[in-house]
């Protein structure tokens, strides 16, 4: 595209003094990966392409279906049965021939996620399932990538920006700070089961594209450490603040090997993780063939000396599965967050064993013991 045509295409946003030619050059030099080319991905992709994001990657292994068309406005009836990533790439290339569009016709997994995400500046989660959301979040943490999140269901949408590098070198909250425990199978219905208003992903997806543009150009303030929700029926907007947590910091994967060996599908569908009360925990202590696993970091206080146990930090759990024996396994931590996550992992790895997590953690256990003493 020649310089004159380039200038004319982006003229209306370049004349904004907050963006200008420098901001447009930042957009043209940027690389954004959009995971999911469905209801959310359609507006995200169209507005990023129109704004002049220089390289756009599209990850989606699904094909267009008739039931998609009321909300996935990138496609029409002629696209039914064709791969979304390829059809989206073709449409976007027609819309803006001056940018690069890279389709990935595949499902994102532990084995391919890091290699794909690594080359992009900003990641957009436009997926529609919990295993992918947790996988993408953890990959972004491992690679130090900023993640723009959106989700929709029925008449409500959500939006947030995760893992942004601050001026002091710290990073903002991530998806696990907001939702530390993956839902069990059937606990939260998806759009195919409960439906979604067609214009809703258009609203949330457009806002996601806006957050990406803000992050790239430095305009305004991105939606960090905040979850914004929108109620279609009342036009009400709600913003809830949340912050990085030391508890959830331990949940993130710290190396490639651990990430690749993680069990996201099992974590988000395991149904045999049962939280037990301190009283039930005391009863189980007397049983044989029981293994207690403290998933806190080495050196965390208070120390645990009143019963035998293994100490395996949560971030090392995957690589130490072969050291955990016994027909009944109880996980514990300080407050119960990490131990529940660990129990879900173990339930996926050992489906025939009884897996429990100590509700409330050691803090709750000690409080319960103190009450009994009074």
Secondary structure as UniProt FT lines:
FT   HELIX           3..9
FT   HELIX           11..14
FT   TURN            17..19
FT   HELIX           20..29
FT   STRAND          31..35
FT   HELIX           39..51
FT   STRAND          55..59
FT   STRAND          63..64
FT   HELIX           66..68
FT   TURN            69..71
FT   TURN            73..74
FT   HELIX           77..79
FT   HELIX           84..95
FT   TURN            97..98
FT   STRAND          100..104
FT   HELIX           110..117
FT   TURN            118..119
FT   STRAND          122..125
FT   HELIX           130..143
FT   STRAND          146..154
FT   STRAND          156..162
FT   TURN            167..168
FT   HELIX           175..178
FT   TURN            185..187
FT   HELIX           191..194
FT   TURN            198..199
FT   HELIX           200..217
FT   STRAND          226..231
FT   TURN            232..235
FT   STRAND          236..241
FT   HELIX           246..249
FT   TURN            250..251
FT   HELIX           256..261
FT   HELIX           264..269
FT   STRAND          273..276
FT   HELIX           278..285
FT   STRAND          290..294
FT   TURN            298..299
FT   STRAND          310..311
FT   HELIX           314..316
FT   HELIX           318..323
FT   STRAND          328..332
FT   HELIX           337..349
FT   TURN            351..352
FT   STRAND          354..358
FT   TURN            359..360
FT   HELIX           361..373
//
